[in-house]
Structures are given as structure tokens and as C-alpha cells.
Amino acid sequence: MGRLFFVGGNWKCNGTSEDVKKIVSTLNGGQIPSKDVVEIVVSPPFVFIPSVKSELKPEFQIAAQNCWVKKGGAFTGEISAEMLVNLGIPWVIIGHSERRALMNESNEFVGEKVAYALSQGLKVIACVGETLEERDAGTTMKVVAAQTKAIADKISSWDNVVLAYEPVWAIGTGKVATPAQAQEVHAELRKWLETNTKAEVAASTRIIYGGSVNGGNCKELAGQKDLDGFLVGGASLKPEFIDIIKAAEVKK
Ligand SMILES: O=C[C@H](O)COP(=O)(O)O
């Protein structure tokens, strides 16, 4: 079976309730390809999830931006996977580089989180990616392989995982990876999955790209063989997110 193009919009820690209303209205008014062409997920900050969920068209699914590593309890400030399931939120982003860097989330911790979220029935957008120093040192593949291995070591199925390759140097910088740079890492990641999991997992797992994707560069990126979609930050707050969703048509 082919890999359904996937576009995620990560709103990060942005917006007021007024901003959110505007984004929702833009998304609801946009002409988007049908569900057999693209799967779309938006990830608002936790506090806005219930209103966005009730107001957005059903073509847009919801992802949380994080969840706790195990069952909820005395963990002040955290949101548990069980709570997301309880609210009918199907997806969660785990291992975003901002959390790895700013909250010191290690590869192992990210692997545990992915496993726990999956065990509760959530689908996971699992993020990996190298820093500029790591790329310059020629260690990109070593870094993303270690991040992917820490996840693979903890899970028994990749069915509900989308792997997001997000080079840290391209996030929020306007410095997008070239289509060739993105394709190279995506192909290597697929090869890693083939060698270290199963050929079927490598063939069916969607590997999406994130890092300064916008309405202007999305089509060429989408044309790359091993690139199965996007995780979009800044541009997911703007009307051009609709154009990025439409890039799925390149794969038809
Ligand atoms: O999760 C999304 C990524 O961090 C990309 O963010 P960006 O599109 O603003 O570079």
C-alpha cells in the first residue's frame, strides 16, 4: 500500500484565542485535497485544543504537542496520554527538537514516551534531527540513527508512528534543507528501518520533513521519492498552510 501524504501543522507556543479563531476560519475555508490524497493534523497549544477540535472541519485531525512519559498522577504541569485519549485526540508530537534541547529530553526518554503513548492508543509523530554542528561534523546519520534506534528499541510496531526528520538548523531559521539534502536523509532513514526493523516497516512508514517549509518550497520537497509529507511550524499559522497541504497533489 502506498504511503498517504501527511501534513502536520505545529502551532508551538503561539497565539491568542482571537488568533486561533482566525486560523480555524482560514483552514475551514481552504480548498484541500480529499482524504485519500492527504492526511492533515494540526497541533494547537493544549489550552486551545478543545475549541479547535470542535470548530475545525473533520478533515483536520488534532495532535497534542507533547504528553507525559507514563500514567498520569502527581506530575504538576504535565498532560497525560490518557487525558488525550479521553478527549478523543488521536495524535501526539513527541521528541521535538525544542523539547530535546530546552527540556533536556534524552533519546531514551523520547523512546519511552513514544512507547507509552502508543500503548495508550495514540498515534505518534516522532521527531529526529541533527544540529548544525553535527551536520558540519559529518555525523547527521549517526545522530538521527541513534534517535530512531532509541524509539525502535522501545516499540513493537511502527503502524501508528510517523517519523519526522527535522534538521535543527532548518527550524524557524528560514534555511530550508535543499530537496536533495532532505531526500538523502529520508532515504538513509528508510534504509535504517529496513536493516533494523522489517522491510515492510521501511516501505510503509511515513517519513516527513520539517524545517522552514513554506508555500514556495513545498512542491519541490514533496517531489522527493522518500519524502512523505511535512511537519510545518511558522507557516502553519498562515494561509499558506493550505498551499502546503496541496503539495500532496505532487504525489498523485
Ligand atoms: O515542528 C515544526 C518544525 O519545528 C518546523 O518549524 P518551522 O516550519 O517554523 O521551521
The ligand as an ORCA input file, in Angstrom:
! r2SCAN-3c Opt
* xyz 0 1
  O       7.509     21.314     14.147
  C       7.826     22.061     13.217
  C       9.196     22.418     12.984
  O       9.848     22.751     14.151
  C       9.415     23.372     11.849
  O       9.230     24.711     12.243
  P       9.358     25.871     11.118
  O       8.477     25.431      9.991
  O       8.870     27.095     11.792
  O      10.781     25.919     10.710
*
